[in-house]
Amino acid sequence: MPDLSSRRLYLCVAHRDDMATFLPAVLRGGVDIVQLREKELPDAVRLATGRFMASICREFGVPFIMNDSPELALESGADGVHVGQDDVSV
């Protein structure tokens, strides 16, 4: 896991049809951590979106976090996973 102590702008974003242009734009604008916050999509779509987002984040040197699913985080190449109080156990 990368050192997050210097990170300041954390983006939580749901799946977007314009992710290919949106994500690079916000990263150029200063976002320095990105989380895919998506609970409603099927796992296959979340995984594909996560893989795509992780690859763009890697190009910018920005950590990518997957929401709720350690399994999808591993499969997508995410740098971490966010689990809430009502999600899976840490």
C-alpha atoms as one frame of an Amber mdcrd trajectory, in Angstrom:
protein
   0.000   0.000   0.000   1.390   3.388  -0.933   2.025   6.051   1.709  -1.176
   8.091   1.908  -0.008  10.694   4.417   0.548  13.383   1.786  -2.711  12.776
  -0.085  -5.300  15.563   0.180  -8.135  15.154  -2.343 -10.096  11.889  -2.220
 -12.669  11.235  -4.933 -15.532   8.773  -4.422 -17.220   8.144  -7.747 -19.843
   5.755  -9.098 -19.650   4.107 -12.508 -19.862   6.719 -15.276 -20.253   6.285
 -19.008 -17.668   9.038 -19.523 -15.058   7.567 -17.155 -12.419   7.492 -19.917
 -12.437  11.299 -20.081 -13.693  12.119 -16.574 -11.058  10.238 -14.582  -7.964
  11.631 -16.328  -9.467  15.132 -16.088  -9.976  14.963 -12.309  -6.536  13.419
 -11.829  -4.963  16.253 -13.801  -7.033  18.608 -11.640  -5.448  17.366  -8.422
  -7.412  14.355  -7.178  -4.833  12.123  -5.512  -6.874   9.135  -4.288  -9.787
   7.548  -6.192 -12.451   5.192  -4.880 -15.003   3.365  -6.983 -18.113   3.673
  -4.814 -20.592   1.406  -6.519 -22.962  -0.958  -4.753 -25.680  -1.590  -7.323
 -23.880  -2.890 -10.412 -23.224  -6.587 -11.045 -19.783  -7.766  -9.953 -18.653
  -8.271 -13.562 -19.325  -4.611 -14.374 -17.736  -3.427 -11.122 -14.671  -5.541
 -11.878 -14.322  -4.231 -15.431 -14.788  -0.651 -14.236 -12.313  -1.196 -11.408
  -9.676  -2.639 -13.726 -10.083   0.281 -16.091  -9.914   2.851 -13.287  -6.928
   1.138 -11.650  -4.985   1.264 -14.911  -5.627   4.994 -15.365  -4.789   5.707
 -11.723  -1.504   3.801 -12.099  -0.566   5.998 -15.078  -0.982   9.048 -12.827
   0.646   7.499  -9.753  -2.620   7.749  -7.804  -3.897   5.001  -5.470  -7.151
   3.318  -6.488  -9.561   1.953  -3.856 -12.387  -0.519  -4.531 -15.515  -0.288
  -2.421 -16.896  -3.142  -0.290 -15.289  -6.194  -1.887 -11.793  -7.435  -1.018
 -12.140 -10.029  -3.775 -12.898  -7.435  -6.453 -10.127  -5.226  -5.087  -7.615
  -8.038  -5.619  -8.963  -8.971  -9.043  -9.046  -5.376 -10.262  -5.514  -4.535
  -9.161  -6.735  -1.960  -6.647  -4.316  -0.538  -4.103  -6.836  -1.039  -1.309
 -10.425  -1.696  -0.332 -12.894   0.394   1.632 -15.185  -1.559   3.947 -17.894
   0.220   5.892 -19.459  -0.726   9.207 -22.247  -2.666   7.482 -20.000  -4.374
   4.938 -17.796  -7.453   5.232 -15.719  -7.850   8.355 -12.204  -6.436   8.325
